[in-house]
C-alpha cells in the first residue's frame, strides 16, 4: 500500500485531527506492521464505514474528542446496523479487529485512550473446511486448454494453474511473479512473499517449469526482467480475475463442482500432500501459514475423506 494513502470518501467529512490520525495509522499498518495491501484496504474500509455511521449519529464530522468519549454501546449499534445490512460474521469480526487496531494505535501514540471497543466479544464464526478437489479432477482442470483462447493464453493459464496446484501458491502470488524471479531449468526454488510479508521457499516441479517455459516461448509481448511474467490479452499485468473466469469456464466444460476455484487448487495441493504422508510442519512452510493451527484444518478434511471411504466400503457400515 502506498505510504501516502489516506482515508477518502466523498460523503464522509472528517475533522482535520481525525484525518491526520487516520492517515498516520494507515501508514503504520503498511510501513511498520507490514500488513498486506488487501488487509490494509479492508481495514481502511471498515474504519470508513464506522466513521460514516458515527457521523450520522452525531450530525457532524467526528473529532478526536468524540472518539475519546465513545461508549461500548456505540460500537454495538454500528455492528448491529452492519448485521442488519446482511454483513457476514467474518466481516464483522474483521471490522472489530480493524477498530481495535486503530484505537490501540491511538493509545500507543498518546493521542487518546478509549478502550470501549475492547469490551466487545468477537462474533462466533462458522468453522468451514477447505473444499479441495480430487487429484484426477485437479489434473483435468490444469491440463484442459481453453479451446476458445489463443495458444499463448492457454499456455499462460496452464502455467498459472500449475503454480497453484503444483506449488500451493495463492492466485495473487502466482500472477505477481516477475520475469527475473521466474523458475527455470537449474532454478527450481522460488522465494515467495505471502500474507503479512511472510517469506517462504517453494520448490517448483519440473512440469511447472516446463509449462512456464512454453508460455514464455509463445508470449507475444517482450518479457523484461522487471516486468510481470504473466500478461493479459493486451500486454498488461495479468489480473487474478482473468484466471478466476478461466477456471469457471473450464469447470463448466469439464462438469466439475461449483467449489472448483483457483484457491481450491491450493487446498488440493495441501490435502494431497497430507494424504501422501507429508509432515504437517512441512505443509505449513510450503503454504506460508503463520500458525500451525491454520494448517491443521487439512487434517479434518483428510479425516472426513477417510470416514467417507470407510462408510462406503465397510460391509457393516
For each residue, the residues with C-beta under 8 A, 3 or more apart:
1: 5 26 29 30 35 37 40 41
2: 5 30
3: 27 30 31
4: 27
5: 1 2 23 26 27 30 40 44
6: 19 22 23 26
7: 12 14 19 22 23 26 44 47 48 51
8:
9: 12 48 52
10:
11: 52
12: 7 9 48 51 52 55
13: 55 61
14: 7 18 19 22 51 61 62
15: 18 19 61 62 63 64
16: 19 20
17: 20 21 63 64
18: 14 15 21 22 51 61 62 63 64 67
19: 6 7 14 15 16 22 23
20: 16 17 23 24
21: 17 18 24 25 64 106 109 111
22: 6 7 14 18 19 25 26 47 102
23: 5 6 7 19 20 26 27
24: 20 21 27 28 109
25: 21 22 28 29 101 102 105 106
26: 1 5 6 7 22 23 29 30 40 43 44
27: 3 4 5 23 24 30 31 32
28: 24 25 31 32 33 105
29: 1 25 26 32 33 35 39 40 43 101
30: 1 2 3 5 26 27 33 34 35 37 40
31: 3 27 28 34
32: 27 28 29
33: 28 29 30
34: 30 31 196 197
35: 1 29 30 39 40 43 196
36: 39 40 195 196 197
37: 1 30 40 41
38: 41 42 172
39: 29 35 36 42 43 195 196
40: 1 5 26 29 30 35 36 37 43 44
41: 1 37 38 44 45
42: 38 39 45 46 94 98
43: 26 29 35 39 40 46 47 94 97 98 101 102
44: 5 7 26 40 41 47 48
45: 41 42 48 49
46: 42 43 49 50 94 95 98 99
47: 7 22 43 44 50 51 98 99 102
48: 7 9 12 44 45 51 52
49: 45 46 52 53 78 82 95
50: 46 47 53 54 75 78 95 99
51: 7 12 14 18 47 48 54 55 62
52: 9 11 12 48 49 55 56
53: 49 50 56 57 77 78 81
54: 50 51 57 58 62 66 70 74 78
55: 12 13 51 52 58 59 60 61 62
56: 52 53 59
57: 53 54 74 77
58: 54 55 62 66
59: 55 56
60: 55
61: 13 14 15 18 55
62: 14 15 18 51 54 55 58 66 67
63: 15 17 18 66 67
64: 15 17 18 21 67 68 111 112
65: 68 69
66: 54 58 62 63 69 70
67: 18 62 63 64 70 103 106 112 114
68: 64 65 112 113 114
69: 65 66 114
70: 54 66 67 74 75 114 116 117
71: 74 116
72: 75 76 116 117 119 120
73: 76 77
74: 54 57 70 71 77 78 116
75: 50 70 72 78 79 96 99 116 117 120
76: 72 73 79 80 120
77: 53 57 73 74 80 81
78: 49 50 53 54 74 75 81 82
79: 75 76 82 83 92 95 96 120
80: 76 77 83 84
81: 53 77 78 84 85
82: 49 78 79 85 87 91 92 95
83: 79 80 86 87 92
84: 80 81
85: 81 82
86: 83
87: 82 83 91 92 95
88: 91 92
89: 92 93 123 124 125 126
90: 93 94 125
91: 82 87 88 94 95
92: 79 82 83 87 88 89 95 96 123
93: 89 90 96 97 122 123 125
94: 42 43 46 90 91 97 98
95: 46 49 50 79 82 87 91 92 98 99
96: 75 79 92 93 99 100 117 120 122 123
97: 43 93 94 100 101
98: 42 43 46 47 94 95 101 102
99: 46 47 50 75 95 96 102 103 117
100: 96 97 103 104 117 118
101: 25 29 43 97 98 104 105
102: 22 25 43 47 98 99 105 106
103: 67 99 100 106 107 114 115 117 118
104: 100 101 107 108
105: 25 28 101 102 108 109
106: 21 25 67 102 103 109 111 112 113 114
107: 103 104 110 111 112 113 114 115
108: 104 105
109: 21 24 105 106
110: 107
111: 21 64 106 107
112: 64 67 68 106 107
113: 68 106 107
114: 67 68 69 70 103 106 107 117
115: 103 107 118 119
116: 70 71 72 74 75 119
117: 70 72 75 96 99 100 103 114 120
118: 100 103 115
119: 72 115 116
120: 72 75 76 79 96 117
121:
122: 93 96 125
123: 89 92 93 96
124: 89
125: 89 90 93 122
126: 89
127:
128:
129: 297 300 301 304
130: 264 267 270 271 297 298 301
131: 259 264 267
132: 264 267 268 270 271 272 301
133: 137 138 141 256 257 259 260 264 265 268
134: 137 138 268
135: 138 139 268 272
136: 139 140
137: 133 134 140 141 254 256 260
138: 133 134 135 141 142 165 265 268 272
139: 135 136 142 143
140: 136 137 143 144 254 256
141: 133 137 138 144 161 165 247 250 251 254 256 260 265
142: 138 139 158 161 162 165 265
143: 139 140 158
144: 140 141 250 253 254
145: 149 154 155 157 158
146: 149 153 154 157 246 249 250
147:
148:
149: 145 146 153 154 157 246
150: 153 154
151: 154 155 218
152: 155 156 215 218 219 220
153: 146 149 150 156 157 233
154: 145 146 149 150 151 157 158
155: 145 151 152 158 159 211 214 215 218 219
156: 152 153 159 160 215 219 230 231 238
157: 145 146 149 153 154 160 161 243 246
158: 142 143 145 154 155 161 162 211 214 215
159: 155 156 162 163 208 211 212 214 215 230
160: 156 157 163 164 171 174 175 230 238 243
161: 141 142 157 158 164 165 243 247 262 265
162: 142 158 159 165 166 167 205 207 208 211
163: 159 160 166 167 169 173 174 177 204 208
164: 160 161 167 168 169 170 171 174 262 263 265 266 269
165: 138 141 142 161 162 168 265 266 268 269
166: 162 163 204 205 207 208 269
167: 162 163 164 190 202 203 204 205 208 269 286
168: 164 165 202 266 269 270 286 287
169: 163 164 173 174 192 202 266
170: 164 173 174 194 195 263 266
171: 160 164 174 175 240 243 244 262 263
172: 38 175 176 240
173: 163 169 170 176 177 192 193 194
174: 160 163 164 169 170 171 177 230 243
175: 160 171 172 228 230 237 238 239 240 243
176: 172 173 228
177: 163 173 174 181 182 190 228 229 230
178: 181 182 225 226 227 228 229
179: 182 223 224 225 226 227 228 229
180: 225 226
181: 177 178 190 191 229
182: 177 178 179 212 216 229
183: 187 188 189 190 204 208 209 212
184: 187 209 212 213
185: 188 209 213
186:
187: 183 184
188: 183 185 203 204 205 206 209
189: 183 201 202 203 204
190: 167 177 181 183 201 202 204
191: 181 199 200 201 202
192: 169 173 199 200 201 202 288
193: 173 197 198 199
194: 170 173 197 198 199 200 288
195: 36 39 170 198 288 290
196: 34 35 36 39 290
197: 34 36 193 194
198: 193 194 195 288 290
199: 191 192 193 194 288
200: 191 192 194 285 286 287 288
201: 189 190 191 192 285
202: 167 168 169 189 190 191 192 286
203: 167 188 189
204: 163 166 167 183 188 189 190 208 209
205: 162 166 167 188 208 209
206: 188 209 210
207: 162 166 210 211
208: 159 162 163 166 167 183 204 205 211 212
209: 183 184 185 188 204 205 206 212 213
210: 206 207 213 214
211: 155 158 159 162 207 208 214 215
212: 159 182 183 184 208 209 215 216 229
213: 184 185 209 210 216 217
214: 155 158 159 210 211 217 218
215: 152 155 156 158 159 211 212 218 219 230
216: 182 212 213 219 223 229
217: 213 214
218: 151 152 155 214 215
219: 152 155 156 215 216 223 231
220: 152
221: 231 235
222: 227
223: 179 216 219 227 229
224: 179 227
225: 178 179 180
226: 178 179 180
227: 178 179 222 223 224
228: 175 176 177 178 179 231 236 237 238
229: 177 178 179 181 182 212 216 223
230: 156 159 160 174 175 177 215 237 238
231: 156 219 221 228 235 236 237 238
232: 235 236 237 238 239 242
233: 153
234:
235: 221 231 232
236: 228 231 232
237: 175 228 230 231 232
238: 156 160 175 228 230 231 232 242 243
239: 175 232 242 243
240: 171 172 175 243 244 262
241: 244 245
242: 232 238 239 245 246
243: 157 160 161 171 174 175 238 239 240 246 247 262
244: 171 240 241 247 248 261 262
245: 241 242 248 249
246: 146 149 157 242 243 249 250
247: 141 161 243 244 250 251 260 261 262
248: 244 245 251 252
249: 146 245 246 252 253
250: 141 144 146 246 247 253 254 256
251: 141 247 248 254 256 257 258 260
252: 248 249 255
253: 144 249 250
254: 137 140 141 144 250 251
255: 252
256: 133 137 140 141 250 251 260
257: 133 251 260
258: 251
259: 131 133 264
260: 133 137 141 247 251 256 257 264
261: 244 247 264 265
262: 161 164 171 240 243 244 247 265 266
263: 164 170 171 266 267
264: 130 131 132 133 259 260 261 267 268
265: 133 138 141 142 161 164 165 261 262 268 269
266: 164 165 168 169 170 262 263 269 270 287
267: 130 131 132 263 264 270 271 298 301
268: 132 133 134 135 138 165 264 265 271 272
269: 164 165 166 167 168 265 266 272 273 286 287
270: 130 132 168 266 267 273 274 283 286 287 295 298
271: 130 132 267 268 274 275 298 301 302 305
272: 132 135 138 268 269 275 276
273: 269 270 276 278 282 283 286
274: 270 271 277 278 280 283 298 299 302
275: 271 272 302 305
276: 272 273
277: 274
278: 273 274 282 283
279: 282 283
280: 274 283 284 292 295 296 298 299
281: 284 285 292
282: 273 278 279 285 286
283: 270 273 274 278 279 280 286 287 295 298
284: 280 281 287 289 292 294 295
285: 200 201 281 282 288
286: 167 168 200 202 269 270 273 282 283
287: 168 200 266 269 270 283 284 295
288: 192 194 195 198 199 200 285
289: 284 292 294 295
290: 195 196 198 294
291: 294 295
292: 280 281 284 289 295 296
293: 296 297
294: 284 289 290 291 297
295: 270 280 283 284 287 289 291 292 298
296: 280 292 293 299 300
297: 129 130 293 294 300 301
298: 130 267 270 271 274 280 283 295 301 302
299: 274 280 296 302 303
300: 129 296 297 303 304
301: 129 130 132 267 271 297 298 304 305
302: 271 274 275 298 299 305 306
303: 299 300 306 307
304: 129 300 301 307 308
305: 271 275 301 302 308 309
306: 302 303 309 310
307: 303 304 310 311
308: 304 305 311 312
309: 305 306 312 313
310: 306 307 313 314 317
311: 307 308 314 317
312: 308 309 317
313: 309 310 317
314: 310 311 317
315:
316:
317: 310 311 312 313 314
